Amino acid sequence: MTTRFAPSPTGLLHLGHAYAALVAHRLAHQHHGTFLLRFEDIDHTRVRPEFYVAIEEDLRWLGLTWQGAPLHQTDRLPAYAAALEQLNATQVLYPCFCTRRDIAEETARITNAPHGPEGPLYPGTCRALSADQRAALLAADTPHCWRLDAAAASQRLGPLTFRDQRHGEIPVDPALLGDVILARKDIATSYHLAVVVDDAFQHISLVTRGEDLLPATHVHRLLQGLLALPEPTYHHHPLILDANGQRLAKRDESQTIRSLRASGLSPEETIRRATVA
Ligand code: GLU
């Protein structure tokens, strides 16, 4: 069995990340499995080089060692392009030319605009474009992203489920996150596409991550089905909350491993805090 910790090098690790890494590390060790590290670094607008080093240092200080060299998603762009091509060939994608403003206006205009767990979903405007309209916009080099046609994908695959160690067997709801972006305008991939392709590439058999990503797994299961990739088991763990019951924010510097370490906490104490917080 193989697990992974997949931080984005867009900031320092805080207690919440340490907990996520610990869960993956412990489950791998309990099963005499392998723990891998992956940098989810496709978002060049937010990644900073110094955070790769800082994250590796903090993990080592916590005693969490991984096998082999960490995977960098920026090295994997051709694999994501191939997966996107494969999806496009099965007609479950469409180009979306909407700006943020177009989406906000359309959402405000229509009654019953689709909503997901974290707010409004894409209202589907560009799904309705004709083949000719699409071709003309593409020929004119109109900036666009690529979206999953969730209904078409679901129709193709039929009912699906995924298995979570804490939550049991969960039926996939294709409409939960709507027509998500699989390739951004500025980056030819997205979190959803990259994570699915890489979990298969790294032979991850148990995906451990925070419960905030449970809705995303519905999309990931669809993508695994469409790309004929193996289906991992999931373990969505609770999130560490601060004293006010709020999720730890990346900007809360007092909870970074760096500052806890600087305040004199030992790795063991930090781990205890990450575990019981
Ligand atoms: N990069 C994500 C995070 O830092 C983790 C995504 C995942 O584990 O699938 O929260």
Residues whose N, C-alpha, C, O or C-beta is under 5 A from the ligand:
A	BS01	LIG	A6 P7 S8 E40 V195 T208 R209
